[in-house]
Amino acid sequence: MKTIGLLLAALVALTGQTPPPGSAVRHLVYEFGYNTKVASSGNGTGTTTVSFWKAADGGLMVSGTDSWWNTARPRATNTCEVYPNGTVACTERPYALSPIQLTLFPLLGRAFFKELDAAGTSSWQQVYEVKAALLPGASGVANALTTWKCTYSLQGKGPIPKAYGAISLSSNGTLEQQGSRYLKASSKQTIAYDPTYKIPLVVSDTRTHLPMRSVYSNDLVELKLIKDSVHQPKT
């Protein structure tokens, strides 16, 4: 497992739903790679800026903005509610999630990793739903609003050497579309998780879509945290 870099990224001004006055807002910036390795530059790379705050019903309101490398403007901000178990509900237009946000948003659920024991070696099943219009690849054109049932089996692998307390986990699951089309995808993830600050530090997610879609059957999403308004990620 690669350790976390110290690179800084400028926060992108968010244009989505704003938090209520006085609410505590946390900001994260991740470098990403889409169908390529995560990096600070190059085709298929960029940064995603995430801000979140507590919702009135106990979930989190999460806004994410993807900025692709070598493009003049960031993509439109997507704002959704993320419930403690990882369920994501995008109930305001454009109802959208990018492939990067589809990987990241559920992992920000406040109770997503609650079954992880102190040794970092526990195993459990996580079941949640994603209700959104999913953006296919980097095209920026949303599919129809739909609901996906996501079922994952997670296994803690213990502390990562020289990674300041981060825990390594493997996660294998399925995404099943609910409704008339019944599309499916499998997902294999490797996660470095910070149990102190309760956020994923590094994520690698390979999704395989069923039925197969030729060269578009696989999505690789890699994420690496580079900035956190609560604390500075360490190498």
VOGU-3710 file (C-alpha; in Angstrom, 3 decimals, decimal comma):
1> mktiglllaa> 0,000/0,000/0,000  1,379/3,350/-1,068  1,560/6,007/1,625  -0,293/9,284/1,399  1,372/12,249/-0,340  1,762/15,799/1,033  0,711/17,555/-2,156  -1,663/20,514/-1,671  -4,584/21,356/-3,996  -6,628/24,552/-4,109
11> lvaltgqtpp> -10,240/24,166/-2,956  -12,731/24,610/-5,787  -15,638/26,963/-5,079  -18,774/24,845/-4,660  -21,963/25,799/-6,499  -24,369/23,229/-5,039  -26,529/23,282/-1,929  -24,985/25,400/0,822  -24,895/24,388/4,482  -27,047/26,213/7,028
21> pgsavrhlvy> -25,379/29,085/8,916  -23,208/27,941/11,800  -22,920/24,329/10,662  -19,516/22,637/10,824  -18,245/21,966/7,321  -15,353/19,639/6,542  -13,433/19,863/3,272  -11,450/17,083/1,609  -9,449/17,055/-1,618  -8,555/13,797/-3,367
31> efgyntkvas> -6,421/13,189/-6,399  -8,031/10,624/-8,672  -7,244/8,412/-11,609  -10,031/7,118/-13,840  -8,983/4,039/-15,830  -5,427/5,005/-15,012  -3,264/5,251/-11,917  -3,895/8,128/-9,562  -1,452/10,955/-10,258  -1,121/14,731/-10,020
41> sgngtgtttv> -1,319/15,115/-13,814  -2,008/13,182/-16,992  -4,971/11,980/-19,038  -7,734/10,509/-16,897  -6,538/12,218/-13,719  -7,723/15,155/-11,674  -8,911/16,215/-8,249  -12,268/15,927/-6,555  -13,165/18,405/-3,832  -15,672/17,239/-1,220
51> sfwkaadggl> -17,455/19,262/1,436  -19,866/17,775/3,957  -21,927/18,789/6,949  -24,550/17,200/9,182  -28,085/16,922/7,866  -31,083/17,430/10,139  -32,018/13,723/10,031  -28,600/12,430/11,096  -27,024/11,891/7,701  -24,448/14,027/5,930
61> mvsgtdswwn> -24,988/16,461/3,095  -22,060/15,856/0,752  -21,060/18,067/-2,184  -18,425/16,917/-4,648  -16,799/18,692/-7,595  -14,509/16,889/-10,046  -11,783/18,884/-11,795  -10,198/16,909/-14,613  -6,569/17,505/-15,523  -5,926/19,953/-18,334
71> tarpratntc> -9,514/21,226/-18,498  -10,439/24,866/-18,011  -13,392/24,404/-15,679  -14,485/21,909/-13,036  -17,574/19,790/-13,589  -20,851/20,838/-11,975  -21,096/20,187/-8,253  -23,179/17,181/-7,201  -24,846/17,384/-3,764  -26,398/14,298/-2,165
81> evypngtvac> -27,278/13,035/1,290  -25,153/10,184/2,623  -26,734/8,192/5,425  -24,709/6,504/8,198  -24,693/3,047/6,532  -23,429/4,461/3,205  -26,772/4,932/1,435  -26,578/7,827/-1,016  -29,665/9,803/-2,059  -29,282/12,453/-4,752
91> terpyalspi> -32,724/14,066/-4,601  -31,993/17,432/-6,211  -31,221/18,105/-9,869  -29,134/16,964/-11,620  -29,395/13,938/-9,258  -25,934/13,010/-10,484  -22,876/11,095/-9,310  -19,625/10,776/-11,243  -17,732/7,448/-11,281  -15,320/8,946/-8,730
101> qltlfpllgr> -18,111/10,095/-6,415  -19,888/6,727/-6,754  -16,812/5,132/-5,177  -16,157/7,803/-2,550  -19,508/9,054/-1,245  -20,712/5,802/0,435  -17,389/5,462/2,287  -18,081/8,800/3,997  -21,137/7,381/5,789  -20,658/8,001/9,512
111> affkeldaag> -21,226/4,336/10,429  -19,835/2,679/7,311  -16,748/1,366/9,155  -18,320/0,975/12,595  -17,770/-2,826/12,573  -14,006/-2,384/12,228  -12,415/-3,536/15,497  -9,432/-2,005/17,280  -7,061/-4,540/15,718  -8,315/-3,672/12,242
121> tsswqqvyev> -8,980/-7,314/11,356  -12,761/-7,720/11,627  -15,019/-8,744/8,744  -18,605/-7,720/8,040  -21,204/-7,153/5,330  -22,326/-3,659/4,352  -25,625/-3,188/2,477  -26,763/0,197/1,217  -28,483/1,883/-1,729  -27,446/4,564/-4,194
131> kaallpgasg> -30,225/6,641/-5,740  -28,725/8,820/-8,442  -28,233/9,477/-12,118  -24,810/7,994/-12,773  -22,405/9,807/-15,063  -20,786/7,294/-17,448  -17,046/7,815/-17,552  -15,780/11,308/-18,213  -18,551/12,264/-20,645  -20,494/14,324/-18,130
141> vanalttwkc> -23,859/13,168/-19,551  -26,052/11,662/-16,838  -28,037/8,460/-17,190  -31,598/8,299/-15,831  -32,266/8,553/-12,106  -32,300/5,022/-10,712  -31,674/3,054/-7,521  -28,850/0,548/-7,049  -28,624/-1,970/-4,219  -25,003/-2,366/-3,114
151> tyslqgkgpi> -23,860/-5,381/-1,088  -20,229/-5,575/0,043  -18,184/-7,947/2,176  -15,332/-6,155/3,956  -12,271/-7,698/5,562  -9,808/-5,782/7,707  -6,164/-6,593/6,991  -4,704/-4,793/9,995  -2,484/-1,719/10,323  -0,409/-0,609/7,357
161> pkaygaisls> 3,303/-0,404/8,317  4,617/3,150/8,592  1,215/4,603/7,637  0,415/6,467/10,876  -2,297/4,118/12,109  -4,097/3,562/8,799  -5,897/0,247/8,373  -5,905/-1,807/5,177  -9,192/-3,374/4,066  -10,406/-5,392/1,116
171> sngtleqqgs> -13,993/-5,033/-0,057  -15,830/-7,159/-2,613  -19,387/-6,567/-3,667  -22,120/-6,159/-6,230  -24,239/-3,273/-7,462  -27,695/-4,273/-8,707  -30,033/-1,874/-10,454  -33,540/-1,898/-9,035  -36,364/-1,593/-11,572  -36,928/-2,569/-15,167
181> rylkasskqt> -33,390/-2,952/-16,544  -31,705/-4,894/-13,749  -28,153/-4,094/-14,750  -25,397/-5,334/-12,452  -21,773/-4,642/-11,666  -19,176/-6,322/-9,501  -16,749/-4,259/-7,469  -13,387/-5,045/-5,897  -11,908/-2,408/-3,614  -8,728/-1,922/-1,638
191> iaydptykip> -9,052/0,759/1,037  -6,633/2,494/3,398  -8,799/3,895/6,202  -7,925/6,335/8,972  -9,859/5,225/12,108  -8,894/8,361/14,033  -10,229/10,906/11,551  -12,773/8,437/10,078  -12,072/8,907/6,386  -10,672/6,789/3,560
201> lvvsdtrthl> -7,133/7,814/2,668  -6,525/5,686/-0,435  -9,076/3,720/-2,460  -8,740/1,503/-5,515  -12,055/0,331/-6,999  -12,444/-1,909/-10,054  -16,044/-2,203/-11,284  -17,045/-4,702/-13,964  -20,414/-4,051/-15,574  -22,845/-6,824/-16,491
211> pmrsvysndl> -23,889/-7,421/-19,190  -20,457/-6,718/-20,621  -20,132/-3,473/-22,580  -17,073/-4,154/-24,720  -14,196/-1,809/-23,834  -16,499/0,016/-21,426  -17,135/-3,009/-19,207  -14,539/-2,061/-16,591  -14,072/1,103/-14,566  -10,947/1,651/-12,484
221> velklikdsv> -11,198/4,443/-9,940  -8,225/5,314/-7,731  -8,320/8,000/-5,037  -5,682/9,489/-2,756  -6,390/12,082/-0,065  -4,148/15,135/-0,369  -5,924/17,695/1,825  -8,237/17,617/4,834  -9,499/20,698/6,651  -9,364/18,774/9,962
231> hqpkt> -5,787/17,547/9,710  -2,971/17,327/7,186  -2,444/13,850/5,672  1,014/12,476/6,475  3,492/10,631/4,326
//
